[in-house]
Amino acid sequence: MSAPTRSATPDSVTHHRVFAALVGVVAVIVLFQGVWAGIFIREAKENNSTWVQVHARGADLAILLAIIAVVWAVLRLRARKDLLFGSIALAVILVVEAYIGGIIGDSPGAQAVHFPLAMALMGLCVWLPFRASQR
């Protein structure tokens, strides 16, 4: 006997696609965060303040979109606990990442957490849309 399959309604498909798009944009921003950081991080040189600000505003935008994804998951995808808790984790980790990024100037050792955490964020940003496509 085969396991029952869930049939996706058009609304359900749209809800999953919107969620995947939101997280996908967060993924692009997280990717560009690395590019922008690469522009201003120079050993033994002062950081370019313009690119530091671009990097900071990118973090703000990623956090905002992640929060919107959480709200969307709560309102439209509540039954999908993987997406609900995954989006909450994404938003929380982005906030922690932004905080750590903000203290790097005073605590350069924080880079040892900030950089690997960014890679984990990228992994989560790839996993969530993939899971959203698995109905």
Order of alpha helices (4+ residues) and beta strands (2+ residues): alpha-alpha-alpha-alpha
